[in-house]
Amino acid sequence: MNRDKFDALVDDLVAEEDVLDAVVAALDDAGWSTPTPAEGWDVHDQVAHLAASEDWSRRSLTAPDTFRTDLAALVDDPARRAAEVKSGLLGCRVPEEGVLAWWRDARTATVAALREHDPRDRVPWFGPDMSVISFTTARLMETWAHGQDVVDALATHREPTRRIRHVAEIGVRTRPFVYASRGLTMPDAAVRVELTGPDGEPWVWGPGDASDRIAGDALDWCLVVTQRRNPADTALTVEGDAAREWIGIAQAFAGAPTDHRPPRAA
């Protein structure tokens, strides 16, 4: 990826953050306290988690040694780490100025740091080190996914854009990860993913002669791989044992394996 394409990727991240900012900017206390589909998390918790993630992102990009030291301290205390993961704060605390100001400051600092990096740089994260390109894409994916929980909680609408291609591609590329994270052997069978983007453009991954296929609307795919929708609640078509197994455990984000939320009809 050349510099111009990387700058465009960062611009997409900023645009996704701005969309969520517009949703939450005028919320009153009741709005911030609205429960989201993530069990135990309200809107405030969702944005606090994003702010905490951006704080860690800034450290990773600007002070990698400090990041590693802080992460080691968190990992070395399993009880504390479990509590911080459950709260979404990851060892951070909401400052006195409030969660929205915290998130805005933290994401601005992360974006500024990203623009100072070469796209080929590698930086530490909670799992293996990542390229700055993958790191940026992951920030966009996480913002979009938690933003979906906020939008769902507030019963508002967020128009899908071509930016979700970044999310869709992570969902495809993480197939080996979801098997490894669960201690499973990934089938040898290739799976072709055929999606239709928001503007009608076809997005395709995998060999054309693959007998296992997943096809449908790109938004549905993104909602499934970020575990914001159960596959049963989408119009995706799934053909073949390998495709069915994969979509049942699909997970675009790093960390311990988690399960799809129950079908909405259940």
FIVEX-118346 format. One record per residue (C-alpha): z, y, x; residue number from 1; residue in three letters. Coordinates in steps of 0.001 Angstrom, whole numbers. Each point is the difference from the previous one (the first is absolute). Example, Ala and Ser with C-alpha at 12.3 -4.5 7.8 and 13.67 -1.06 7.14 Angstrom:
BEGIN
7800 | -4500 | 12300 | 1 | ALA
-660 | 3440 | 1370 | 2 | SER
END
This chain:
BEGIN
0 | 0 | 0 | 1 | MET
-1048 | 3343 | 1499 | 2 | ASN
2029 | 3214 | -183 | 3 | ARG
-1815 | 1395 | -3026 | 4 | ASP
570 | -3166 | -2031 | 5 | LYS
3637 | -100 | 1038 | 6 | PHE
493 | 3622 | -1041 | 7 | ASP
-1577 | -877 | -3355 | 8 | ALA
2468 | -2894 | -343 | 9 | LEU
2920 | 2356 | 636 | 10 | VAL
-1494 | 2397 | -2556 | 11 | ASP
-20 | -2865 | -2513 | 12 | ASP
3675 | -639 | 719 | 13 | LEU
825 | 3654 | -621 | 14 | VAL
-2021 | -10 | -3223 | 15 | ALA
1888 | -3065 | -1267 | 16 | GLU
3315 | 1648 | 814 | 17 | GLU
-1068 | 3175 | -1772 | 18 | ASP
-827 | -1953 | -3166 | 19 | VAL
3507 | -1469 | -115 | 20 | LEU
1546 | 3358 | 851 | 21 | ASP
-1725 | 1535 | -3016 | 22 | ALA
1469 | -2733 | -2223 | 23 | VAL
3615 | 509 | 1109 | 24 | VAL
117 | 3697 | 929 | 25 | ALA
1124 | 1285 | -3401 | 26 | ALA
2303 | -2865 | -992 | 27 | LEU
3419 | 836 | -1365 | 28 | ASP
3105 | -2099 | 641 | 29 | ASP
-877 | -2356 | -2837 | 30 | ALA
-3460 | -519 | 1430 | 31 | GLY
1328 | -812 | 3445 | 32 | TRP
2387 | -2506 | -1570 | 33 | SER
-2719 | -1860 | -1906 | 34 | THR
117 | -3739 | 798 | 35 | PRO
-3136 | -1373 | 1645 | 36 | THR
-1435 | -3532 | -147 | 37 | PRO
1716 | -740 | 3348 | 38 | ALA
3329 | -1515 | -1028 | 39 | GLU
2913 | 2344 | 694 | 40 | GLY
-2197 | 2892 | 1162 | 41 | TRP
-592 | 3239 | -1897 | 42 | ASP
-2550 | 2698 | 864 | 43 | VAL
2456 | 1614 | 2410 | 44 | HIS
384 | -3300 | 1866 | 45 | ASP
-3762 | -470 | 295 | 46 | GLN
-519 | 3418 | 1591 | 47 | VAL
3096 | -406 | 2175 | 48 | ALA
-1442 | -3246 | 1332 | 49 | HIS
-3272 | 1744 | 844 | 50 | LEU
1927 | 2789 | 1744 | 51 | ALA
2033 | -2503 | 2007 | 52 | ALA
-3186 | -1832 | 976 | 53 | SER
-1522 | 3290 | 1166 | 54 | GLU
3111 | 724 | 2070 | 55 | ASP
-450 | -3326 | 1745 | 56 | TRP
-3733 | 703 | 333 | 57 | SER
655 | 3306 | 1731 | 58 | ARG
2339 | -1723 | 2458 | 59 | ARG
-2554 | -2710 | 681 | 60 | SER
-2753 | 2527 | 692 | 61 | LEU
1983 | 2561 | 1996 | 62 | THR
2911 | -1929 | 1563 | 63 | ALA
-853 | -3724 | 116 | 64 | PRO
2943 | -881 | 2253 | 65 | ASP
2409 | 1643 | -2451 | 66 | THR
-1714 | -1867 | -2829 | 67 | PHE
522 | -3336 | 1742 | 68 | ARG
3652 | 776 | 739 | 69 | THR
702 | 1076 | -3577 | 70 | ASP
-1819 | -3007 | -1422 | 71 | LEU
1911 | -2390 | 2257 | 72 | ALA
3292 | 1472 | -1220 | 73 | ALA
-1071 | -542 | -3600 | 74 | LEU
-1274 | -3529 | 598 | 75 | VAL
3115 | -1034 | 1919 | 76 | ASP
2157 | 569 | -3082 | 77 | ASP
-1429 | -2346 | -2678 | 78 | PRO
2361 | 1152 | -2743 | 79 | ALA
-815 | 3665 | 627 | 80 | ARG
-3712 | -695 | 196 | 81 | ARG
42 | -1909 | -3295 | 82 | ALA
1837 | 2851 | -1696 | 83 | ALA
-2364 | 2613 | 1416 | 84 | GLU
-3073 | -1957 | -1018 | 85 | VAL
1403 | -457 | -3500 | 86 | LYS
687 | 3730 | -318 | 87 | SER
-3357 | 875 | 1558 | 88 | GLY
1595 | 2485 | 2407 | 89 | LEU
-449 | -2154 | 3125 | 90 | LEU
2962 | 1523 | 1780 | 91 | GLY
-808 | 3588 | -998 | 92 | CYS
1881 | 2323 | -2318 | 93 | ARG
-1267 | 2530 | -2515 | 94 | VAL
667 | 3478 | 1442 | 95 | PRO
1738 | 2752 | -1947 | 96 | GLU
-3256 | 1748 | -834 | 97 | GLU
-1008 | -2990 | -2122 | 98 | GLY
-2484 | -2847 | -66 | 99 | VAL
-3152 | 1989 | -754 | 100 | LEU
515 | 2441 | 2864 | 101 | ALA
876 | -2919 | 2280 | 102 | TRP
-3180 | -1880 | -877 | 103 | TRP
-2169 | 3086 | 394 | 104 | ARG
1447 | 839 | 3418 | 105 | ASP
-148 | -3606 | 1196 | 106 | ALA
-3567 | -638 | -1091 | 107 | ARG
-1172 | 3286 | 1481 | 108 | THR
1565 | -968 | 3332 | 109 | ALA
-1626 | -3447 | -126 | 110 | THR
-3438 | 1407 | -724 | 111 | VAL
321 | 2539 | 2812 | 112 | ALA
972 | -2792 | 2394 | 113 | ALA
-2891 | -2183 | -1136 | 114 | LEU
-2476 | 2775 | 731 | 115 | ARG
1320 | 194 | 3570 | 116 | GLU
-716 | -3674 | 652 | 117 | HIS
-3131 | -1757 | 1112 | 118 | ASP
-1067 | -2486 | -2688 | 119 | PRO
132 | -2770 | 2624 | 120 | ARG
3664 | 586 | 834 | 121 | ASP
2561 | -2631 | -943 | 122 | ARG
3405 | 841 | -1422 | 123 | VAL
3084 | -2059 | -930 | 124 | PRO
897 | -916 | -3542 | 125 | TRP
2333 | -2391 | -1826 | 126 | PHE
-2221 | -2938 | 914 | 127 | GLY
-2470 | -170 | 2906 | 128 | PRO
-1325 | 3201 | 1551 | 129 | ASP
-2907 | 1479 | -1941 | 130 | MET
-3081 | 2007 | 828 | 131 | SER
236 | 3582 | -1199 | 132 | VAL
-2931 | -734 | -2319 | 133 | ILE
1843 | -2887 | -1659 | 134 | SER
3201 | 2040 | -27 | 135 | PHE
-1701 | 2847 | -1876 | 136 | THR
-1608 | -2352 | -2480 | 137 | THR
3379 | -1647 | -625 | 138 | ALA
1588 | 3392 | -697 | 139 | ARG
-2713 | 690 | -2585 | 140 | LEU
465 | -3435 | -1579 | 141 | MET
3767 | 417 | -261 | 142 | GLU
-312 | 3486 | -1479 | 143 | THR
-2500 | -1264 | -2566 | 144 | TRP
2077 | -3067 | -907 | 145 | ALA
3301 | 1818 | -494 | 146 | HIS
-1895 | 2757 | -1764 | 147 | GLY
-1215 | -2618 | -2461 | 148 | GLN
3600 | -889 | -841 | 149 | ASP
706 | 3688 | -611 | 150 | VAL
-3071 | 431 | -2183 | 151 | VAL
869 | -3114 | -1987 | 152 | ASP
3597 | 1163 | -466 | 153 | ALA
-1060 | 3406 | -1258 | 154 | LEU
-2759 | -1442 | -2222 | 155 | ALA
-2551 | 2325 | 1532 | 156 | THR
-3506 | -627 | 1323 | 157 | HIS
-1324 | 80 | 3546 | 158 | ARG
-3774 | -128 | 256 | 159 | GLU
-1117 | -2549 | 2627 | 160 | PRO
-2120 | 1412 | 2814 | 161 | THR
-2047 | -1425 | 2829 | 162 | ARG
3139 | 252 | 2143 | 163 | ARG
1204 | -3294 | -1455 | 164 | ILE
-2592 | -1747 | 2174 | 165 | ARG
2562 | 311 | 2799 | 166 | HIS
2509 | -1874 | -2142 | 167 | VAL
-2565 | -2589 | -1032 | 168 | ALA
-934 | -733 | 3598 | 169 | GLU
3613 | -450 | 1082 | 170 | ILE
342 | -2468 | -2846 | 171 | GLY
-2897 | -2005 | 1425 | 172 | VAL
997 | 209 | 3658 | 173 | ARG
3576 | -1110 | -600 | 174 | THR
-970 | -3442 | -1277 | 175 | ARG
1086 | -1722 | 3254 | 176 | PRO
3260 | 2009 | 11 | 177 | PHE
1092 | -1132 | -3452 | 178 | VAL
-326 | -3631 | 1023 | 179 | TYR
1731 | 490 | 3347 | 180 | ALA
2866 | 1956 | -1564 | 181 | SER
659 | -2896 | -2371 | 182 | ARG
-358 | -2714 | 2623 | 183 | GLY
-3112 | -1331 | -1723 | 184 | LEU
-3296 | -1184 | 1452 | 185 | THR
-2922 | 2088 | -1180 | 186 | MET
-2868 | -2104 | -1405 | 187 | PRO
-3171 | -157 | 2063 | 188 | ASP
-2017 | 1021 | -3046 | 189 | ALA
-1361 | 3542 | 124 | 190 | ALA
529 | 2183 | -3041 | 191 | VAL
-2541 | 2608 | -1047 | 192 | ARG
1435 | 3133 | -1615 | 193 | VAL
-2439 | 1956 | -2171 | 194 | GLU
1368 | 3235 | -1451 | 195 | LEU
-1374 | 2957 | -1889 | 196 | THR
1275 | 3340 | 1270 | 197 | GLY
960 | 2927 | -2259 | 198 | PRO
-3485 | 1492 | 330 | 199 | ASP
-1768 | -3299 | -702 | 200 | GLY
-672 | -806 | 3660 | 201 | GLU
255 | -3694 | 950 | 202 | PRO
2633 | -811 | 2641 | 203 | TRP
-422 | -3443 | 1498 | 204 | VAL
1853 | -2067 | 2591 | 205 | TRP
-621 | -3599 | 1058 | 206 | GLY
-3081 | -2204 | 350 | 207 | PRO
-2525 | -23 | -2807 | 208 | GLY
-78 | -3801 | -142 | 209 | ASP
3774 | -390 | -470 | 210 | ALA
793 | -2168 | -3021 | 211 | SER
3417 | 1661 | -418 | 212 | ASP
-237 | 3487 | -1475 | 213 | ARG
2084 | 2827 | -1401 | 214 | ILE
-1919 | 2626 | -1930 | 215 | ALA
609 | 2970 | -2233 | 216 | GLY
1157 | 3575 | -65 | 217 | ASP
1274 | 1363 | 3314 | 218 | ALA
2976 | 1630 | -1689 | 219 | LEU
1128 | -3368 | -1376 | 220 | ASP
-246 | -1524 | 3474 | 221 | TRP
2019 | 2834 | 1545 | 222 | CYS
2682 | -315 | -2662 | 223 | LEU
284 | -3736 | 675 | 224 | VAL
105 | 123 | 3808 | 225 | VAL
2649 | 2740 | -78 | 226 | THR
1843 | -2147 | -2569 | 227 | GLN
-33 | 2725 | -2651 | 228 | ARG
-1697 | -2330 | -2500 | 229 | ARG
140 | -3718 | -575 | 230 | ASN
-3509 | -1499 | 333 | 231 | PRO
331 | -1196 | -3606 | 232 | ALA
114 | 3648 | -1114 | 233 | ASP
-3395 | 794 | 1523 | 234 | THR
-3615 | -835 | -751 | 235 | ALA
-628 | -1468 | 3463 | 236 | LEU
-1938 | -3258 | 46 | 237 | THR
1204 | -2601 | 2486 | 238 | VAL
-2024 | -3068 | 933 | 239 | GLU
1110 | -2818 | 2288 | 240 | GLY
3294 | -1459 | 1146 | 241 | ASP
216 | 2146 | 3143 | 242 | ALA
-621 | 3189 | -1966 | 243 | ALA
2553 | -943 | -2645 | 244 | ARG
2618 | -806 | 2625 | 245 | GLU
-600 | 3248 | 1871 | 246 | TRP
149 | 2297 | -3000 | 247 | ILE
3269 | -1624 | -1014 | 248 | GLY
1665 | 1155 | 3241 | 249 | ILE
-2099 | 3047 | 919 | 250 | ALA
2007 | 2742 | 1720 | 251 | GLN
-1546 | 3025 | 1700 | 252 | ALA
3247 | 1365 | 1447 | 253 | PHE
2033 | -1158 | 2986 | 254 | ALA
3425 | -1544 | -171 | 255 | GLY
1486 | -3113 | -1529 | 256 | ALA
-2103 | -1787 | -2618 | 257 | PRO
603 | 1056 | -3569 | 258 | THR
-1235 | -1341 | -3311 | 259 | ASP
-2193 | 1600 | -2619 | 260 | HIS
1794 | 1694 | -2859 | 261 | ARG
-2 | -2037 | -3222 | 262 | PRO
-2960 | 462 | -2331 | 263 | PRO
493 | 2950 | -2295 | 264 | ARG
-507 | -2183 | -3038 | 265 | ALA
2866 | -2284 | 1052 | 266 | ALA
END
